Amino acid sequence: PLYAFNALNSNPNSTAELVVEDAESFVLKHHQAAEFLLARFGPSAVCVRKSIVVSGDAEQNTVRFMIAPQRHAEYTYIGDVDILLSEPVINAKRLQQMRHYGLPYSNVLRASDNCSRLTGVMLMRTRDYY
């Protein structure tokens, strides 16, 4: 819920779609926080849904990039709960990066890896990405 609060507070008129292993248990455990978020940011501010398991070559931590969100929006931002957002995720720099490379997403290569891996956070133009 803290991640959702920061995301919603930094990005007005957005929805936080929380994908968790057990949606029912999550809602039961965090119902007071969810009620606070809905009261503060509006009735469609939060969506909690169950994660899915995929078979094949995909690693579980990459599934979030392959599953379309349930709530439609012009842009989708996939983040990590250990990163607190304090500014809008849709900004001129990210949109320029998308235009420059002709891609429906904005991301960068990890600076600390010795391999070619993107970061775990990404902004995408929903319709064009999915």
C-alpha positions in Angstrom: 0.0 0.0 0.0 2.9 2.4 0.6 4.1 2.0 -3.0 0.5 2.7 -4.3 0.2 5.8 -2.1 3.4 7.3 -3.4 2.6 6.3 -7.0 -0.9 7.9 -6.8 0.3 10.9 -5.0 3.1 11.6 -7.6 0.9 10.8 -10.6 -2.5 12.5 -10.4 -5.5 10.8 -12.2 -3.7 7.4 -12.3 -4.5 3.9 -11.2 -2.3 1.7 -9.1 -2.8 -1.9 -10.3 -1.2 -4.1 -7.7 -0.4 -7.6 -8.9 0.1 -10.0 -6.0 0.3 -13.8 -5.5 -2.9 -14.0 -3.4 -5.3 -11.0 -4.1 -7.9 -12.1 -1.6 -5.4 -12.4 1.3 -3.8 -9.1 0.3 -7.1 -7.2 0.4 -8.0 -8.8 3.7 -4.7 -7.8 5.3 -4.5 -4.3 3.8 -8.2 -3.4 3.6 -7.8 -0.2 5.8 -5.0 1.1 3.6 -7.0 0.3 0.5 -10.0 2.2 1.9 -7.8 5.1 2.6 -6.3 5.1 -0.9 -9.8 4.9 -2.5 -11.1 7.7 -0.3 -8.1 10.0 -1.0 -7.6 9.3 -4.7 -11.0 8.1 -6.0 -13.0 4.9 -6.5 -10.9 3.7 -9.5 -7.5 4.5 -8.0 -6.5 1.0 -6.9 -6.9 -2.4 -8.5 -5.6 -5.6 -6.9 -5.3 -8.7 -8.9 -3.7 -12.1 -8.8 -0.4 -12.7 -10.6 -0.3 -15.5 -13.1 2.3 -18.2 -13.5 3.7 -18.7 -17.0 5.3 -21.8 -18.4 8.1 -21.9 -20.9 11.3 -19.9 -21.0 10.0 -16.7 -19.2 11.4 -16.0 -15.8 8.8 -15.2 -13.1 10.2 -11.8 -12.5 9.7 -10.8 -16.2 6.0 -11.9 -16.3 4.9 -8.4 -15.3 6.1 -7.0 -18.6 4.1 -9.6 -20.7 0.7 -9.3 -19.0 -1.6 -6.4 -20.1 -3.1 -4.4 -17.3 -6.8 -4.9 -16.5 -7.4 -1.1 -16.3 -6.9 0.6 -19.6 -4.8 3.8 -19.7 -2.8 5.7 -22.3 0.4 4.8 -20.5 1.4 2.0 -18.1 4.3 2.2 -15.7 5.6 -1.0 -14.3 7.6 -0.5 -11.1 9.1 -2.2 -8.1 7.6 -1.9 -4.7 11.1 -1.2 -3.2 11.3 2.1 -5.3 9.2 4.9 -3.9 8.0 7.3 -6.6 8.2 11.0 -5.7 7.7 12.6 -9.2 5.5 11.9 -12.2 6.6 8.9 -14.3 5.3 10.4 -17.5 7.8 13.2 -18.4 9.3 14.8 -21.4 12.6 12.9 -21.1 10.9 9.5 -21.2 8.5 10.5 -24.0 11.5 11.8 -26.0 13.4 8.6 -25.5 10.4 6.6 -26.9 10.2 8.9 -30.0 14.0 8.8 -30.5 14.2 5.1 -30.6 10.8 4.5 -32.2 9.8 2.2 -29.3 6.6 2.0 -27.4 8.5 1.9 -24.0 11.1 3.9 -22.1 13.7 2.0 -20.2 17.5 1.9 -19.8 20.2 -0.7 -19.5 21.3 -1.5 -16.0 24.5 0.4 -15.2 25.9 -2.2 -12.8 25.4 -5.4 -14.8 28.0 -6.9 -17.1 25.2 -8.0 -19.4 22.6 -6.3 -21.5 19.6 -6.2 -19.1 17.0 -3.5 -18.8 16.0 -2.1 -15.5 12.9 -3.6 -13.7 10.9 -0.4 -14.1 9.4 0.7 -17.4 7.0 3.2 -18.9 5.1 2.1 -22.0 2.4 3.4 -24.3 -0.2 0.8 -23.4 -1.9 0.2 -26.7 1.3 0.0 -28.7 3.2 -2.2 -26.2 0.5 -4.8 -25.6 
